[in-house]
């Protein structure tokens, strides 16, 4: 049995080739096309979206009054701030996008 060495690196000329690009499901393509190409020309639709957004924001801010919500919020390591990160409304937190999305979702 050969002795263990941290300096011996196995040599290999084999390189992994990149996986071919996968085609998206037809449903995903349809949704993306709808989102990017549909023209909204209804004032009622814009007003409704505005009211839904304000209601959601209000519910999230109200949730900050409940310890069951606030104990889920914040960075994994206390005091961590991510420059140009996601700001969490009503809190001093500025987090990475994934944790920011979780925090905002937990508030809502």
N, C-alpha and C positions, 0 to 999 in steps of 0.2 A: 504494500500500500504506500503510495507516495505521500510525503509529508505535506501538511497544509501550508499554503503560502498565499499571502495577500498580494504578491507581485505578479503571480502568473495569471495571465488573462487568456482565456481560450481564444484562439484565432479562428475566424470564420469569414469566408468571403461571401457567404450567403446573405442577401439583403431581402427583407420582406417587401413584396410589391404592394402598393396601395390597393385597397379594396375598390372595386368599381363603384361609381356613383349609383345609388339606388333611386329608382323612380318613386315618387310620392304616390300615395293612394289617390284614386280618382276623387274621393270625397274631400281630401285635403286640398287638392288643386282647385276644386270647385269653390271651396270656402275662401281660399286665398284670392281667387279671381273676383269673387263677390265683394270681398272686403276692399280690394284695391280699385275696382272698376265701377262699382255701383254709385250712381250720382244721387245724392239726397237733395231734394229741392222743396222739402216740406218744412215750413216753419213749426208746425206741430211736432214733428219728429225732433227738431233741434231743442224746442222748449221742453219736451218730455225727457230727453237725454240730460238736459241741464238740471231739471228737477230731481231725476234719479241720482245724478252725481252729488247734488247737494244733500239729499236725504242720506245717501251712503256715507258721506263725510260726517254728517251730523251724528249718525249712529255710531261711527267709529270713535268720534270724540266723546260721546256719552259713555262708551264702554270703558274709557279711561278712569271712570269713577268706581270701577269694580275690581277688587283684588284678584278675582279669578282670571281676569283678562291681563292686568298689568304684570302678573308674575310670569307670563309667557313672553313678555316683550324685552327687547334690549339685545346687546351683543352677547356672544358666547363668553368672551373674556371681558369682564367689567372694565369700563373706561375706554374700550377700543372705539375709535372713530375712523371711518373710511373716507378719505378726502374725495370729494365729488361723488359720494355714495348716495344711497336712497335716504331721503329725509322722511322720518316717521312723524306724521302730523300730530301735534299736541304733546310731543315728547322732545327731549334734547338729542335723541338718537339719530345718527347718520351711519347707515349700515351698508354692507355689500348687497347687491341686487337680490340674491336669493333669500337672505335673511330678512331684508327689507320687505320683500313680497310676503313672506310668512307673517311678519309683524303686522303689516297693514291688513292682511287677510284675517288674522286673529282678532284685530280690533273690530272689523266689520262683522 
